[in-house]
Amino acid sequence: MRTEPTLRIPLGVLALLVALLAYGLVVARYVAPLIAGWPALGQLPVYVVLGVVWLLPLKRFLIWMETGRFG
């Protein structure tokens, strides 16, 4: 259990915001033009998958923010 404040949490939040911004820009720049001509129901699963993919590394990242270890 953590008893003293650590810089990992504010730095982790900032890193998460930067990473999400970069991920969103990559999706908007490269994926959106590729599927722009698709019907809306064809685009839906792509955006749902892309909206969930960023969550995959989040568990280990949050563990690092709390404990300092990635596992």
C-alpha positions, -999 to 999 in steps of 0.1 A, spaced: 0 0 0 12 34 -9 19 58 20 36 87 3 25 107 -28 42 97 -60 46 115 -94 36 83 -112 -1 91 -110 -1 127 -124 26 117 -150 6 86 -159 -26 106 -164 -7 131 -187 9 102 -206 -25 86 -210 -40 118 -223 -12 123 -248 -14 86 -259 -52 89 -264 -48 121 -284 -22 105 -306 -43 74 -311 -74 95 -320 -53 115 -345 -40 84 -361 -75 69 -364 -89 102 -378 -60 106 -402 -56 71 -416 -86 50 -409 -114 75 -414 -105 82 -451 -102 44 -458 -138 37 -447 -155 70 -455 -173 56 -485 -186 26 -466 -222 25 -454 -228 36 -418 -235 0 -407 -202 -11 -422 -183 17 -404 -199 9 -371 -180 -23 -362 -147 -7 -373 -152 22 -349 -165 0 -321 -134 -22 -324 -111 9 -325 -130 24 -296 -122 -7 -275 -87 -15 -287 -71 13 -267 -85 -3 -235 -63 -34 -239 -30 -20 -225 -49 1 -199 -49 -25 -171 -11 -28 -170 -7 9 -173 -30 16 -143 -12 -11 -123 21 7 -130 6 40 -119 -4 25 -86 25 1 -79 54 10 -101 54 -25 -117 38 -35 -149 25 -69 -137 
